[in-house]
């Protein structure tokens, strides 16, 4: 029988690392073990993950999830009369209250004598553990959630999204007046309906973004006072003369925060005297540009990031706070694809030679990294036209690197491109990290020279994939190593290469390594070699289980007992999984 592990006796620095490694559910469950455990987790809050706390519409459940929603945990709150009998029920302490709790894989159910008090107590418990933002949809049960929302505003928590359905009751008016002074805590505010004409909300502060589905009460004066970056107004009574006033104000320097304005209503009409489709205007001082589009009873005003040098500088200055993105660099087709890690947000930039003959009516001039170029904007991509398209390609990449926290993904295939060498040279000179680097090694001199350039900088690469080595006289030299390596045709990858490799993951296809080589590898690993290795895969005709030993799921360990590895040999391949020894 294993003895309990004295977790809380670990040094503070190590304990903090343990807490950081836990997922959301593990951390919540651990916090319920004891008052001391909860206090330790609370102390490490600043190092904990940022989470979104979503309050369920039925006022019984809240969901705690990571910002990208890959890690989620539910807390269900129920009323408790003492009559429930469940063998899984345990008594746990939550923020000073001892309450019954039932644990399940991806959540817990808590039972409270006072339902509302329990809901608030769980929220306060989570606030001490995580860096939280709240998402609340308060439509069908506003009377129940109003005190919760008010309490959260009092606690000065941040809201990722707050949806409020105001019907016009006296209680709602009081509630609105209570929170109206603190709307700067809200990132995205949505008012879903206001039906009573004598209840017009007063805004004593503004969120970052606002969307009002029925905005017939939202007058021009409200719009001028609004400091939001995004404003979306549905069912608006604003007319074209109002919007002309808005545009004049914007041109004169008004709406300093505005990035996007959308107004929809029967009074928005393009009378045909001006072509408002993708029309571009700029401020009087030339610092900003905006694209205007009026059609189908709605107007859109969109500010573009490369409108001016001043705006670009501001965006560069905020780079450390910008989202992390992957930039897929397609040198062959002169395309750059920028996307979030989960690929929910994608934008494409193409570079072309500018012959000056493009007659597209949407062509506009913009400044990109100090170069004035012609651009054709399209909703999810842009086409850029350069006198020197190679220079343009590199300029766009450099421009993006200043805006975002980037990792590069690049593939060098069979066909050569004049952009490979200068692009890679620039990225390595900038010490840019690569998410994936795929290269097909051929016998050409250019490709060998390119490899020699890459070989010294592989420490910047997370995943290196070499798709072919077909020239026996060309044996790649590894002057550095990536985090992970995969070689489809690895005939040139010798035992010496393998013993020198510092990667965490090594995958070798079509290998000429033999069983005696792999025995050498295993002996080296047992003696402390391959300190970074987590996974090894070797496939080749010389990998054979001769039957003298059962290699199927065989477990070995290092001489010092710190690691163990599971070995599996079958079908001309070996797999080795390394884990710390329990």
DADAZI-V482190 format. One record per residue. N is the residue number from 0. PHI is phi in whole degrees, 0 to 359 (* if undefined). OMEGA is omega in whole degrees, 0 to 359 (* if undefined). BURIAL is # if it has 9 or more other C-alpha atoms within 8 Angstrom, else .. Layout:
# DADAZI-V482190
{{N;PHI;OMEGA;BURIAL} {N;PHI;OMEGA;BURIAL}}
This chain:
# DADAZI-V482190
{{0;*;183;.} {1;284;180;.} {2;273;180;.} {3;295;180;.} {4;267;182;.} {5;282;186;.} {6;304;187;.} {7;286;177;.} {8;271;177;.} {9;294;175;.} {10;303;185;.} {11;305;182;.} {12;296;181;.} {13;291;179;.} {14;299;178;#} {15;298;178;#} {16;295;177;.} {17;298;180;.} {18;297;180;#} {19;295;182;#} {20;279;182;.} {21;283;172;#} {22;279;187;.} {23;299;182;#} {24;297;179;#} {25;298;182;.} {26;291;179;#} {27;296;181;.} {28;297;179;.} {29;295;181;#} {30;295;181;#} {31;271;183;#} {32;291;182;#} {33;198;178;#} {34;297;182;#} {35;292;178;.} {36;297;179;#} {37;299;180;#} {38;296;179;#} {39;294;179;.} {40;294;178;#} {41;298;180;#} {42;295;181;.} {43;265;185;#} {44;302;184;#} {45;297;181;.} {46;258;182;.} {47;277;180;#} {48;290;174;.} {49;277;184;#} {50;229;171;#} {51;254;176;#} {52;255;184;#} {53;257;180;#} {54;276;184;#} {55;297;184;#} {56;291;183;#} {57;265;173;.} {58;63;178;#} {59;241;190;#} {60;227;167;#} {61;230;182;#} {62;244;177;#} {63;254;184;#} {64;222;174;#} {65;290;184;#} {66;297;178;.} {67;261;172;.} {68;66;179;.} {69;274;183;.} {70;235;185;#} {71;223;181;#} {72;213;183;#} {73;255;170;#} {74;237;181;#} {75;258;181;#} {76;251;182;#} {77;234;173;#} {78;287;185;#} {79;225;179;#} {80;256;182;.} {81;92;185;.} {82;266;183;.} {83;280;178;.} {84;236;181;.} {85;222;182;.} {86;298;180;.} {87;275;183;.} {88;288;178;#} {89;231;175;.} {90;269;181;.} {91;230;181;#} {92;257;180;#} {93;235;177;#} {94;50;176;.} {95;92;179;.} {96;253;174;.} {97;264;186;.} {98;225;175;#} {99;290;181;#} {100;222;172;#} {101;246;182;#} {102;265;168;#} {103;222;192;.} {104;306;187;.} {105;244;179;.} {106;176;175;#} {107;221;171;#} {108;245;180;#} {109;249;184;#} {110;238;186;#} {111;229;174;#} {112;289;176;.} {113;248;187;.} {114;302;183;#} {115;294;178;.} {116;298;178;.} {117;296;180;#} {118;299;179;#} {119;294;181;#} {120;295;178;#} {121;298;180;#} {122;299;180;.} {123;296;177;#} {124;298;180;#} {125;292;180;#} {126;297;179;#} {127;282;185;.} {128;266;190;#} {129;236;167;#} {130;271;193;#} {131;255;160;#} {132;237;185;#} {133;251;173;#} {134;235;186;#} {135;229;174;#} {136;252;186;#} {137;249;183;#} {138;249;190;#} {139;272;185;.} {140;226;187;#} {141;299;182;#} {142;297;181;.} {143;279;185;.} {144;275;183;#} {145;305;179;#} {146;296;177;.} {147;294;181;#} {148;298;180;.} {149;299;179;#} {150;297;179;.} {151;294;175;#} {152;297;178;#} {153;297;179;.} {154;279;178;.} {155;61;177;.} {156;280;178;#} {157;264;179;#} {158;248;173;#} {159;288;177;#} {160;212;177;#} {161;227;178;#} {162;250;183;#} {163;235;177;#} {164;250;183;#} {165;261;181;#} {166;263;177;#} {167;109;180;#} {168;285;180;.} {169;296;179;.} {170;298;180;.} {171;292;178;#} {172;297;178;#} {173;297;180;.} {174;300;181;#} {175;298;180;#} {176;296;179;#} {177;288;184;.} {178;262;186;#} {179;298;180;#} {180;279;188;#} {181;234;185;#} {182;290;177;#} {183;294;176;#} {184;282;185;#} {185;257;177;#} {186;282;185;#} {187;224;180;#} {188;254;177;#} {189;235;174;#} {190;257;191;#} {191;272;177;#} {192;188;171;#} {193;225;188;#} {194;254;185;.} {195;263;188;.} {196;295;182;.} {197;273;175;.} {198;247;179;.} {199;247;183;.} {200;299;173;.} {201;256;180;.} {202;261;175;.} {203;268;174;.} {204;202;184;#} {205;227;173;#} {206;282;175;#} {207;288;180;#} {208;228;179;#} {209;222;175;#} {210;227;181;#} {211;236;185;#} {212;292;176;#} {213;244;190;#} {214;245;182;#} {215;297;179;#} {216;269;185;.} {217;276;189;#} {218;277;177;#} {219;299;179;.} {220;297;176;.} {221;300;184;.} {222;297;178;.} {223;294;182;.} {224;281;187;.} {225;290;180;.} {226;250;184;#} {227;290;174;#} {228;278;179;#} {229;233;180;#} {230;230;179;#} {231;233;185;#} {232;237;176;#} {233;256;180;#} {234;52;184;#} {235;278;174;#} {236;261;178;#} {237;294;179;#} {238;246;183;.} {239;296;180;#} {240;293;176;.} {241;295;182;#} {242;289;173;#} {243;297;177;.} {244;296;178;.} {245;299;182;#} {246;296;177;.} {247;297;179;.} {248;296;179;#} {249;297;181;#} {250;297;181;#} {251;276;178;#} {252;113;177;#} {253;286;182;.} {254;50;186;#} {255;297;182;.} {256;266;191;.} {257;295;174;#} {258;244;183;#} {259;207;176;#} {260;233;177;#} {261;228;177;#} {262;230;180;#} {263;234;179;#} {264;180;184;#} {265;294;182;#} {266;272;179;#} {267;270;183;#} {268;222;173;#} {269;268;186;#} {270;282;175;.} {271;89;181;.} {272;285;178;.} {273;229;176;.} {274;278;184;.} {275;271;182;#} {276;284;180;.} {277;59;177;.} {278;288;181;#} {279;246;175;.} {280;235;177;.} {281;219;180;#} {282;290;183;#} {283;299;180;.} {284;271;177;.} {285;75;185;.} {286;276;183;#} {287;221;171;#} {288;233;178;#} {289;218;174;#} {290;261;182;#} {291;250;178;#} {292;221;179;#} {293;240;174;#} {294;191;177;#} {295;53;177;.} {296;60;175;#} {297;208;178;#} {298;236;174;#} {299;236;174;#} {300;236;185;#} {301;236;172;#} {302;274;181;#} {303;254;187;#} {304;294;181;.} {305;261;179;#} {306;294;184;#} {307;209;178;#} {308;296;182;#} {309;295;180;.} {310;294;179;#} {311;302;180;#} {312;298;179;.} {313;297;179;.} {314;293;177;#} {315;302;183;#} {316;297;181;.} {317;264;186;#} {318;302;183;#} {319;298;181;.} {320;257;183;.} {321;278;181;#} {322;289;175;.} {323;274;184;#} {324;228;171;#} {325;254;176;#} {326;250;175;#} {327;274;183;#} {328;259;179;#} {329;251;183;#} {330;293;185;#} {331;294;182;#} {332;254;179;.} {333;55;179;#} {334;238;178;#} {335;231;182;#} {336;246;181;#} {337;254;181;#} {338;211;175;#} {339;289;183;#} {340;298;180;.} {341;268;176;.} {342;61;175;.} {343;279;182;.} {344;236;187;.} {345;228;175;#} {346;217;184;#} {347;239;177;#} {348;236;178;#} {349;249;177;#} {350;243;181;#} {351;227;171;#} {352;287;181;#} {353;257;179;#} {354;274;183;.} {355;83;184;.} {356;258;181;.} {357;292;183;.} {358;256;180;.} {359;300;184;.} {360;289;180;.} {361;271;182;.} {362;295;178;#} {363;229;178;.} {364;256;179;.} {365;223;176;#} {366;258;178;#} {367;240;179;#} {368;52;176;.} {369;87;180;.} {370;255;176;.} {371;272;184;.} {372;226;176;#} {373;272;186;#} {374;227;173;#} {375;249;181;#} {376;279;176;#} {377;229;189;.} {378;313;183;.} {379;248;178;.} {380;195;174;#} {381;224;172;#} {382;251;179;#} {383;250;184;#} {384;245;186;#} {385;235;173;#} {386;295;175;.} {387;240;188;.} {388;294;178;#} {389;294;177;.} {390;297;179;.} {391;296;180;#} {392;301;180;#} {393;292;180;#} {394;295;180;#} {395;297;179;#} {396;299;181;#} {397;298;179;.} {398;297;180;#} {399;292;180;.} {400;297;178;#} {401;281;184;#} {402;271;189;#} {403;238;167;#} {404;271;194;#} {405;249;159;#} {406;236;186;#} {407;261;171;#} {408;237;184;#} {409;221;179;#} {410;231;179;#} {411;250;187;#} {412;269;186;.} {413;293;185;.} {414;277;180;.} {415;276;175;.} {416;221;179;.} {417;292;182;.} {418;272;184;#} {419;303;187;#} {420;298;181;.} {421;294;180;.} {422;293;181;#} {423;294;179;#} {424;300;180;#} {425;296;183;.} {426;294;178;#} {427;291;177;#} {428;299;179;.} {429;276;182;.} {430;56;182;.} {431;280;179;#} {432;279;179;#} {433;246;174;#} {434;286;176;#} {435;224;177;#} {436;223;180;#} {437;255;180;#} {438;219;175;#} {439;258;183;#} {440;271;180;#} {441;241;187;#} {442;278;183;#} {443;292;180;.} {444;295;180;.} {445;299;182;.} {446;291;178;#} {447;291;177;#} {448;295;178;.} {449;296;178;#} {450;299;180;#} {451;299;177;#} {452;291;182;#} {453;289;190;#} {454;303;182;#} {455;280;187;#} {456;237;185;#} {457;291;176;#} {458;296;179;#} {459;272;188;#} {460;257;177;#} {461;278;181;#} {462;234;176;#} {463;253;177;#} {464;237;177;#} {465;252;190;#} {466;273;179;#} {467;192;169;#} {468;232;189;#} {469;255;183;.} {470;260;183;.} {471;303;181;.} {472;282;180;.} {473;250;179;.} {474;253;184;.} {475;302;175;.} {476;260;179;.} {477;259;177;.} {478;276;175;.} {479;204;184;#} {480;228;174;#} {481;280;175;#} {482;288;181;#} {483;227;180;#} {484;224;177;#} {485;222;181;#} {486;234;184;#} {487;289;178;#} {488;248;191;#} {489;252;181;#} {490;300;182;#} {491;271;182;.} {492;268;189;#} {493;271;175;#} {494;300;179;.} {495;297;175;.} {496;302;185;.} {497;296;181;.} {498;292;179;.} {499;274;188;.} {500;294;181;.} {501;251;184;#} {502;288;174;#} {503;278;179;#} {504;232;180;#} {505;230;179;#} {506;232;184;#} {507;236;176;#} {508;256;179;#} {509;52;185;#} {510;278;173;#} {511;261;178;#} {512;294;182;#} {513;245;181;.} {514;298;180;#} {515;294;176;.} {516;294;181;#} {517;290;174;#} {518;297;176;.} {519;297;178;.} {520;299;182;#} {521;295;177;.} {522;298;179;.} {523;297;180;#} {524;297;181;#} {525;297;181;#} {526;277;178;#} {527;113;177;#} {528;286;182;.} {529;50;186;#} {530;297;183;.} {531;265;191;.} {532;295;174;#} {533;242;182;#} {534;208;177;#} {535;232;177;#} {536;227;177;#} {537;229;180;#} {538;234;179;#} {539;180;184;#} {540;294;182;#} {541;273;179;#} {542;270;184;#} {543;220;173;#} {544;270;186;#} {545;282;175;.} {546;89;180;.} {547;285;181;.} {548;215;178;.} {549;277;184;.} {550;269;182;#} {551;283;180;.} {552;59;177;.} {553;286;181;#} {554;246;175;.} {555;235;178;.} {556;220;179;#} {557;290;182;#} {558;299;181;.} {559;271;176;.} {560;74;184;.} {561;275;183;#} {562;222;172;#} {563;229;180;#} {564;223;174;#} {565;260;183;#} {566;251;178;#} {567;221;179;#} {568;240;174;#} {569;190;176;#} {570;53;177;.} {571;59;176;#} {572;206;177;#} {573;239;173;#} {574;237;180;#} {575;225;179;#} {576;250;183;#} {577;250;176;#} {578;221;174;.} {579;298;181;.} {580;282;181;.} {581;292;*;.}}
